Amino acid sequence: MRYRRSVLFAVLVSVLLAPSLFAQTPGSGKRLYANSWALVVGINRYRSSKIPQLEYAEADAQAMAKSLGRLGFPKGNVRLLLGPKATRDEVIRVLEEDLNPKMGENDRLFLYFSGHGASTKIHGVQAGYLLTHDARVFDWPSREKPFMSRAPARTLDMQTLMSKIQTLQPRHKFVAVDACFSGYAARSKAINVVGITPRRLERWLREPVIQILTAGRVGQQAIEKGSYGHGVFTWHLLKGLGGNADEAGGGPDGLLSFDELAAFVRNRVSGEPGVDQDPQAGQIGEGQFVFRLGGEDVKGEARRLAEQERRLKERIARVRNQREETERFRRQRERIAVLKRQAKEEERRLRRERERPKVAVGPSTTYQIGSGLDTMVLVPAGWFIMGSDSGDHDDEKPRRRVYLEEFFIDKYPVTNARFRRFGNPKKDYGSKFNGVRQPVVGVTWTQARDYCKSVGKRLPTEAEWEKAARGVDGRRYPWGNRWDGSTMI
């Protein structure tokens, strides 16, 4: 047997059912709560060397987490923090960020902490603390000096913890603390064990409550026993939750109230030979935390879950069929959309082909421009570099990117022969420039515009002409950036 100052902290949340689902008679098999949640913390070794090490705090926590499974707490709803994982920030995170969003106003919450606890009494004001793994202390209490002279750091002080617990949704909350501890921020409660009647049970479950059970009074040391492999308080608490405390209410009825459990633990711990511990109870509210021994009607729950599973499988099958049908329709719609797009693209291609200007070619053409060649080329839509920062003229600046839609432009210049079918140039430069296959010169802008219109075309814009003649990458000449006279015709 060894002394310990330990705090074991477990949080159990369970959702209460609506009043219509409350047990009509004790042990009738109706669910008391819709769901149950738990956070269990046990700490043997502390980060600070000033805090004594413990033997069985983590074993306490593990045994408590296991026992909760037999009391209707789903394994997936029990959070277990042991040793280095049980830091102050992690305990708060699990409470506020993990469990809090999942809990409703008809839930129950059970907290159990095994490790060291500490108390201070500064200027006559007492305060209690749960020491998490990363706690820092500046002195350590003794049998002669039960209070610390300075408040420890990075701990869970009970006043703040109780304030946080009060803001959580569950209607019923149970805090169990196995530690040398006091100042747990709840008014002291006389333990009054009464029989559980249907009306009393319904009233207890309807009223909100926070109930606290601690291992001893102020200044009392909580004891660990090697023969138990647990703290004395936790050993008897586990025995009570296992069914032994059900006798405290006048006979077993399958239900275990907080008062029944507290009376059982207090009597057993206080009666331990050589152990100076008097477990204390506290309460805020008028309800009563209740356990159903053996869980929440396990057989009935199993049947209900099996029925839910059957219905769920049927629903999954229906949804799967609907999903497959929906997916088939979706693929059909996509295929139709693709075919429509292809048809529109083909229609646009044929329309462009029909609208593309042609020239008369063949043996009977007097002045043909390449046998069988189309006289226009398509310049694709896209960006090109226009202008120049080093040009001789200011209107060339600045060098910039310009986007153009696709357009057609003549592959060859308009010849004298073709233009004179429309009219004569404004200015004649002589026979040197009047060859029938030479490009026409001496025409005004107006003449050029009117000629294009007469053949169903138009003059290119400055940007269109520059893109067609220069390319898209900003080169100085169509063939590159160096002059090459050999490319001239």
C-alpha positions in Angstrom: 0.0 0.0 0.0 1.4 3.4 -0.8 0.2 7.0 -0.5 -0.6 9.0 -3.6 -1.8 12.3 -4.6 -3.5 11.4 -7.9 -6.3 12.7 -10.1 -8.2 10.3 -12.4 -10.5 12.1 -14.8 -13.0 10.4 -17.1 -15.7 12.1 -19.1 -18.8 10.2 -20.0 -21.5 11.7 -22.0 -24.8 9.9 -22.6 -27.9 11.3 -24.3 -31.2 11.1 -22.4 -34.2 9.9 -24.3 -37.3 12.0 -24.4 -39.7 11.6 -21.4 -41.9 9.2 -23.4 -38.9 6.8 -23.6 -38.0 6.9 -19.9 -38.3 3.6 -18.0 -41.9 3.1 -16.8 -40.7 0.8 -14.1 -37.2 0.3 -12.7 -35.3 -2.3 -14.8 -38.0 -2.5 -17.4 -35.4 -2.5 -20.2 -36.3 0.9 -21.6 -33.3 3.1 -22.4 -32.5 5.7 -19.8 -30.2 7.6 -22.2 -30.0 7.7 -26.0 -26.2 7.7 -26.1 -23.2 7.7 -23.8 -19.8 9.3 -24.1 -16.7 9.1 -21.9 -13.2 10.8 -21.4 -10.9 8.8 -19.2 -7.5 10.2 -18.0 -4.8 8.4 -16.0 -1.3 9.7 -15.2 1.5 7.7 -13.6 4.6 9.7 -14.6 4.8 13.5 -14.8 7.0 15.7 -16.9 8.1 17.6 -13.8 10.5 15.8 -11.5 9.0 17.7 -8.5 5.8 15.7 -8.8 6.0 12.2 -7.3 5.4 9.2 -9.6 2.4 6.9 -9.2 1.9 3.2 -9.8 -1.7 2.5 -10.6 -3.3 5.7 -12.0 -3.2 4.5 -15.6 -4.4 1.1 -14.6 -7.3 2.8 -12.9 -8.1 4.7 -16.1 -8.0 1.6 -18.3 -10.2 -0.4 -15.9 -12.7 2.5 -15.8 -12.9 2.7 -19.6 -13.5 -1.0 -19.8 -16.2 -1.0 -17.1 -18.1 1.8 -19.0 -18.5 -0.5 -21.9 -20.6 -2.8 -19.7 -22.7 0.2 -18.6 -24.0 1.2 -22.0 -21.2 3.3 -23.2 -20.2 2.5 -26.8 -16.5 1.8 -27.2 -16.2 4.5 -29.9 -17.6 7.1 -27.5 -15.0 6.6 -24.8 -11.9 8.8 -25.0 -8.9 7.5 -23.1 -5.9 9.7 -22.3 -2.9 8.1 -20.6 0.4 9.5 -19.4 2.1 12.0 -21.8 -1.1 12.3 -23.9 -3.0 13.6 -20.9 -1.9 17.3 -21.2 -4.0 20.2 -20.1 -4.6 21.4 -23.6 -5.6 17.9 -24.8 -8.1 17.4 -22.0 -9.7 20.8 -22.8 -9.6 20.0 -26.6 -11.4 16.7 -26.1 -14.0 18.3 -23.9 -14.6 21.4 -26.0 -13.8 20.4 -29.6 -14.3 16.6 -29.7 -17.2 15.8 -27.4 -19.0 19.2 -27.2 -20.2 19.2 -30.8 -21.6 15.7 -30.5 -23.5 16.2 -27.3 -27.2 17.3 -26.9 -29.2 18.7 -24.0 -30.6 15.2 -23.2 -27.1 13.6 -22.9 -25.2 12.5 -19.9 -21.6 13.2 -19.2 -19.2 11.3 -16.9 -15.8 12.6 -16.0 -13.1 10.5 -14.3 -9.5 11.6 -13.5 -6.8 9.6 -11.8 -3.5 11.2 -11.1 -2.3 13.9 -8.7 -4.4 16.6 -7.2 -3.4 19.7 -5.2 -5.0 22.4 -3.1 -4.0 26.0 -2.2 -5.2 28.3 0.6 -4.1 31.8 -0.2 -5.5 34.7 1.9 -8.1 32.3 3.3 -9.4 31.3 -0.2 -9.2 27.6 -1.0 -8.8 26.3 -4.6 -8.3 22.8 -6.0 -6.4 21.6 -9.0 -6.1 18.5 -11.2 -2.5 18.1 -12.3 -2.2 17.1 -15.9 1.0 15.5 -17.3 2.5 18.9 -18.2 1.7 20.6 -14.9 4.3 22.7 -13.2 4.5 23.0 -9.4 6.6 25.3 -7.2 6.4 23.4 -4.0 4.8 20.1 -2.8 2.4 19.6 0.1 3.0 17.2 3.0 1.0 15.6 5.8 1.9 18.5 8.0 1.4 21.2 5.3 -1.5 20.0 3.1 -1.7 23.2 1.1 0.7 24.4 -1.6 2.0 27.9 -1.0 1.7 28.9 -4.7 -0.8 27.9 -7.3 0.6 25.4 -9.8 0.7 26.2 -13.5 -0.7 24.4 -16.6 -3.3 22.5 -14.5 -7.1 22.1 -14.5 -8.3 24.2 -11.7 -11.7 22.9 -10.5 -13.5 26.2 -10.5 -12.7 26.8 -14.2 -13.3 23.2 -15.0 -16.7 23.2 -13.4 -17.6 26.4 -15.2 -16.7 24.7 -18.5 -18.7 21.6 -17.6 -21.8 23.8 -16.7 -21.8 25.2 -20.2 -21.9 21.8 -21.9 -25.1 20.5 -23.3 -25.7 17.3 -21.4 -28.4 17.4 -18.8 -26.6 14.9 -16.5 -22.9 15.2 -15.6 -20.9 13.0 -13.2 -17.3 13.9 -12.1 -15.3 11.3 -10.3 -11.9 12.3 -8.9 -9.5 9.8 -7.3 -6.9 12.2 -5.7 -5.7 14.0 -2.6 -8.0 16.9 -3.5 -10.4 19.6 -2.2 -12.1 22.7 -3.5 -14.0 21.0 -6.3 -16.4 23.9 -6.9 -19.7 22.3 -5.9 -21.7 22.6 -2.7 -21.3 19.7 -0.4 -24.1 17.1 -0.6 -25.6 14.8 2.0 -25.9 11.3 0.5 -29.5 10.3 0.8 -30.1 6.8 -0.6 -33.8 6.1 -1.5 -35.6 3.4 -3.5 -36.0 4.0 -7.2 -39.6 4.3 -8.1 -40.9 5.0 -11.7 -42.0 8.5 -10.7 -38.8 9.3 -8.9 -36.8 8.0 -11.8 -38.7 10.1 -14.3 -38.1 13.2 -12.1 -34.4 12.5 -11.7 -33.9 12.1 -15.4 -35.9 15.2 -16.2 -34.0 17.6 -13.9 -30.4 18.7 -14.8 -27.6 17.9 -12.4 -23.8 17.9 -12.0 -22.6 15.4 -9.4 -19.1 15.1 -8.0 -17.5 12.2 -6.1 -13.9 12.7 -4.7 -11.6 10.3 -3.0 -11.3 12.2 0.3 -11.4 15.3 2.4 -9.0 18.2 2.4 -5.6 17.1 3.5 -6.4 13.4 3.2 -4.0 11.3 1.1 -5.5 9.0 -1.5 -4.1 5.5 -1.2 -2.9 3.0 -3.8 -2.9 -0.7 -2.8 -0.6 -3.2 -4.5 -3.0 -6.1 -3.7 -5.8 -4.3 -5.6 -3.6 -3.0 -8.4 -5.6 0.2 -8.1 -6.2 3.2 -5.9 -8.5 2.2 -3.0 -11.2 4.7 -4.1 -11.2 3.5 -7.7 -11.2 -0.2 -6.6 -14.4 0.2 -4.7 -15.9 2.6 -7.4 -15.3 -0.2 -9.9 -16.9 -2.7 -7.6 -19.9 -0.5 -7.1 -20.3 0.0 -10.9 -20.1 -3.7 -11.3 -23.3 -4.2 -9.4 -22.3 -4.4 -5.7 -23.7 -0.9 -5.0 -27.2 -1.9 -6.2 -27.9 -3.3 -2.7 -27.6 0.2 -1.2 -31.1 1.2 -2.2 -32.9 -1.6 -0.3 -32.3 -4.4 -2.8 -31.1 -4.9 -6.4 -33.3 -3.4 -9.1 -30.9 -3.2 -12.0 -30.5 0.6 -11.7 -27.8 2.4 -9.9 -28.2 6.0 -8.8 -25.4 8.4 -7.9 -26.4 8.4 -4.3 -26.4 4.6 -4.2 -22.9 4.5 -5.7 -21.6 7.3 -3.5 -22.9 5.7 -0.3 -21.3 2.3 -1.2 -17.9 3.9 -2.1 -17.9 6.1 1.0 -18.7 3.2 3.4 -16.2 0.8 1.7 -13.3 3.2 1.5 -13.8 4.7 5.0 -13.9 1.1 6.4 -10.6 0.1 4.8 -8.1 -0.9 7.5 -5.2 1.6 7.7 -6.8 3.9 5.2 -7.7 7.5 6.3 -10.0 8.5 3.4 -13.5 9.8 3.6 -14.9 10.2 0.0 -16.9 13.4 -0.5 -19.9 14.1 -2.7 -21.1 17.4 -4.2 -24.1 18.4 -6.4 -25.4 21.2 -8.5 -29.0 20.7 -9.5 -31.8 18.4 -8.5 -31.5 15.5 -10.9 -29.7 12.2 -10.3 -27.2 10.5 -12.5 -28.4 6.9 -13.1 -26.6 3.8 -14.5 -28.4 0.7 -15.8 -26.3 -2.3 -14.7 -25.5 -4.6 -17.6 -26.0 -1.8 -20.1 -29.0 -0.4 -21.8 -31.2 -3.5 -22.3 -28.5 -5.3 -24.3 -30.7 -8.0 -25.8 -33.4 -5.6 -26.8 -30.8 -3.2 -28.1 -29.2 -5.9 -30.1 -32.6 -6.8 -31.7 -33.2 -3.1 -32.4 -29.8 -2.7 -33.9 -30.2 -5.8 -36.1 -33.5 -4.4 -37.4 -31.9 -1.1 -38.0 -29.1 -2.9 -39.9 -31.6 -4.8 -42.0 -33.5 -1.6 -42.9 -30.2 0.2 -43.6 -29.1 -2.5 -45.9 -32.4 -2.3 -47.8 -32.0 1.4 -48.0 -28.4 1.1 -49.2 -29.6 -1.3 -51.9 -32.3 1.1 -53.1 -29.9 4.0 -53.1 -27.3 2.0 -54.9 -29.8 1.1 -57.6 -31.0 4.7 -57.8 -27.3 5.8 -58.0 -26.6 3.3 -60.8 -29.7 4.4 -62.7 -28.7 8.0 -62.2 -25.2 7.3 -63.4 -26.5 5.6 -66.5 -28.7 8.6 -67.3 -25.8 10.9 -66.6 -23.6 9.0 -69.1 -26.4 9.1 -71.7 -26.8 12.8 -71.2 -23.0 13.4 -71.5 -23.0 11.2 -74.7 -25.9 13.2 -76.2 -24.1 16.4 -75.2 -20.9 15.3 -77.0 -22.8 14.3 -80.1 -24.6 17.7 -80.1 -21.2 19.5 -79.8 -19.8 17.4 -82.6 -22.8 18.1 -84.8 -22.5 21.9 -84.1 -18.8 21.8 -84.8 -19.4 20.0 -88.1 -22.1 22.4 -89.0 -19.8 25.4 -88.3 -17.0 23.7 -90.3 -19.3 23.2 -93.3 -20.7 26.7 -93.0 -17.1 28.1 -93.0 -16.3 25.9 -96.0 -19.4 27.2 -97.8 -18.6 30.9 -96.9 -14.9 30.7 -97.6 -14.2 32.9 -100.7 -13.0 30.9 -103.7 -11.3 31.9 -107.0 -12.0 30.5 -110.4 -9.2 28.0 -111.1 -8.6 25.6 -113.9 -7.6 25.6 -117.6 -10.2 28.1 -118.6 -9.0 30.7 -116.1 -7.0 33.5 -117.8 -5.0 34.4 -114.7 -5.0 31.6 -112.3 -3.1 31.7 -109.0 -1.8 28.2 -108.4 -3.9 25.4 -109.8 -6.4 24.0 -107.3 -5.3 26.3 -104.5 -7.6 28.2 -102.2 -6.9 31.9 -102.2 -7.4 32.4 -98.4 -5.9 30.9 -95.3 -7.3 30.6 -91.8 -5.4 32.4 -89.0 -6.4 30.6 -85.8 -7.8 32.4 -82.8 -5.3 33.2 -80.0 -2.8 35.6 -78.5 0.1 37.2 -80.4 2.7 39.8 -79.6 2.0 43.1 -81.3 4.1 46.3 -81.6 7.7 47.0 -80.7 9.5 48.9 -78.0 12.5 49.5 -80.3 10.6 50.6 -83.4 11.1 53.8 -85.4 7.6 55.0 -84.9 5.8 55.8 -81.7 2.6 54.1 -82.8 4.4 50.8 -82.7 4.8 51.1 -78.9 4.4 49.4 -76.5 5.1 45.8 -77.2 2.0 44.0 -75.9 -0.1 40.8 -76.1 -3.3 41.0 -78.1 -6.0 38.3 -78.5 -7.8 37.9 -81.9 -10.6 35.6 -82.9 -9.9 33.4 -86.0 -10.1 35.1 -89.4 -9.3 34.4 -93.0 -6.9 36.4 -95.1 -5.8 36.2 -98.7 -2.9 33.9 -99.4 -1.6 36.2 -102.2 -1.7 39.9 -103.0 -4.4 41.2 -105.4 -2.9 41.3 -108.9 -3.3 44.1 -111.5 -5.3 41.7 -113.6 -7.8 41.0 -110.8 -8.1 44.6 -109.7 -8.7 46.0 -113.2 -11.8 43.9 -113.5 -13.1 46.2 -110.8 -11.4 49.5 -111.8 -8.1 51.3 -112.4 -5.7 52.4 -109.7 -5.7 56.1 -108.8 -2.1 56.5 -109.7 -0.1 54.8 -112.5 3.6 54.1 -111.8 4.4 53.0 -115.2 4.9 49.7 -117.1 7.4 48.5 -114.6 4.6 47.9 -112.1 1.8 47.0 -114.5 2.4 43.4 -115.2 -0.8 41.4 -115.0 0.6 39.0 -112.3 2.2 41.8 -110.3 0.5 43.1 -107.1 -1.6 46.1 -107.8 -0.1 49.5 -106.7 -1.3 53.1 -106.7 -4.8 52.4 -105.2 -6.3 54.5 -102.4 -7.6 53.1 -99.1 -11.2 53.8 -100.4 -10.5 51.9 -103.6 -9.1 49.0 -101.6 -12.1 48.9 -99.3 -14.6 49.0 -102.2 -12.7 46.3 -104.1 -12.8 44.0 -101.0 -16.5 44.7 -100.6 -17.1 43.8 -104.3 -15.7 40.3 -103.8 -17.4 39.7 -100.5 -14.4 40.5 -98.3 -13.0 43.3 -96.2 -9.7 44.9 -95.4 -7.9 43.3 -92.5 -7.4 45.4 -89.3 -4.0 46.5 -88.3 -3.8 43.8 -85.7 -5.0 41.1 -88.1 -2.5 42.2 -90.7 0.4 42.2 -88.2 -0.5 38.8 -86.8 -0.8 37.3 -90.3 2.5 38.8 -91.6 4.6 38.6 -88.4 3.4 35.5 -86.6 2.6 35.2 -82.9 6.0 35.3 -81.1 7.0 38.9 -81.8 9.6 38.3 -84.5 10.7 41.3 -86.6 10.2 39.6 -90.0 8.0 36.7 -91.0 11.0 34.3 -91.1 12.8 35.6 -88.0 14.6 38.6 -86.5 17.4 38.9 -89.1 17.0 40.2 -92.6 17.2 37.5 -95.3 16.9 38.8 -98.9 16.9 35.3 -100.2 13.3 34.8 -99.0 12.0 37.7 -101.1 10.2 36.8 -104.3 
